[in-house]
Amino acid sequence: MAQHTSIEDRIKQAYKAMAEGDIEKLLDLYTEDAVIQNPSQPPIVGINAIRSFWAATFAQFDLQVVPEVQEVSDFGDILILRGAAVGKIVPKDGSAPVQVNTWFMQVYKRNADGQLHFWRGTNGPNPPTQDQ
């Protein structure tokens, strides 16, 4: 169970860095060859491309999103994480905030020192509920 707490701590660290707009803290989460895939966009491959993605995002938006870890599958040096994130993205130009309700699946690698780093991940919108 210690690994699960560790991965949940890494997720909390990442979302805190996103809320603060802190690229360096956020990039500490990723492997050099990480890949992120957002809906309807090409893959973002490698730490330099991911840095550019987050710099552009933080220049335009404040992120107020909270993760919920729903499942962790631990395969030793690889962990697969499934969850959801809810909240809002607030444009810095004063436009109306955009509500977020998304699922995510992420793959983490464990380094020789036991530290977990994001290796691959994707996300997409959750279907609307009856309340929406």
N, C-alpha and C positions, 0 to 999 in steps of 0.2 A: 504493500500500500504506500510505502514511502515514495516510490516512483510517481504514483498518481498525484500525491501532494506536490511533488517537485514540478510536474508538468502543469498543474493548476497554478502554482506560483509563477511559472514562466509566462503563462497566459495573462495573469493579472499584471505582471511587469510590463508586458507588451501593450496592453490596453491602457495602462497608466501612462506609458510613454506616448501613446497616440493622443491621449487627452491633453498631455502637456506639449505636444508638438515637438518632442525631443527625438530627433532622428538618430543620434548616436546611441541612446539607450535602446531604442527600437531595433536598430541594426545589430546590436549585440545578440539578439535572438536568432539571427539567420546564419546558415552556413554560407560559405563563399559562392557555392553553386546552387543556391536556393532558387525555387521557381514558385511564383504565385500566379494564379489564374482567376481573374475576375470575370463576371458574366459579360458576354458579348465583347470581350477584349482579347487581344492576343496575349500569350504568356509573357510574363515579365521574368527574364532569366538573368540570374547572377546578381551579386551584391551591388554592383555599380548601377545597374538598371533599377533595382529595388530602391536604392538611395534616391535616384532621380524621381521615381514614382512618388515616394513619400514626401520629398521636397516640394514637388508640384502640388500634392494634396494638402500639405500643411500651409502652403502659401495661399490657398483658396478657401480652406475650411477649418473649422474647429470641430473635432470629433468628440461626441458625447455618447459613447457606445459601451455597453456592459456585456461581457461574455457569460455564457452558461455552458459549462462542460457537461455533456450528456453521456459520453462513453469514452473510455480509454482502453485500448488494447495494447498490451505490453509484450513485445517480442524480443526482449533483451536489449539489443542495441538500437532497435527501431520501436517507436511508439506511434500509434495512430489515434488521433483525437477527433471526436465528432462532437459538435455542439451548435449553439445558436448565439447570435448577438442581437441586442435590441438597443434602441436609443435614437439619437438624431445626429445628423450632419448639419452644421450651421455655417452657411456661406458667410465669408468675411465681408462681402459687399452689401450686407444688410438684407439680402433676399430671405424669403421664408425658409425655415429649417426643413430638411427632408427627413422624414421618419425612416428608420432602419429596422428591419426585421429579417434577418438573414440566417441561413444555415452555413456551417463551415465544416470542412474535413481537412485535417492537417497531418503531415507525417514529420516526425522528429527523429533525429539521429542522436545517439548518446556518444559523446567523445570519450577518449581513454580515461579522462579524469572524472567521468560520470555526468558531466554537464550536458543538458539537452539543448539542441539547436533545431530550429525550424528548417526543414529541407524541402518539402513540397506542400502546396496547399491550394485549395479552391473554395469558392463560396458562391452563394446564389440566394435570391429572394425566397423566403418562405411563402407558401400559398396563403392568401387572405383567409382569415377566420370568419365565422358568421358575424362576429361583432364589427367587422370592418366594412 
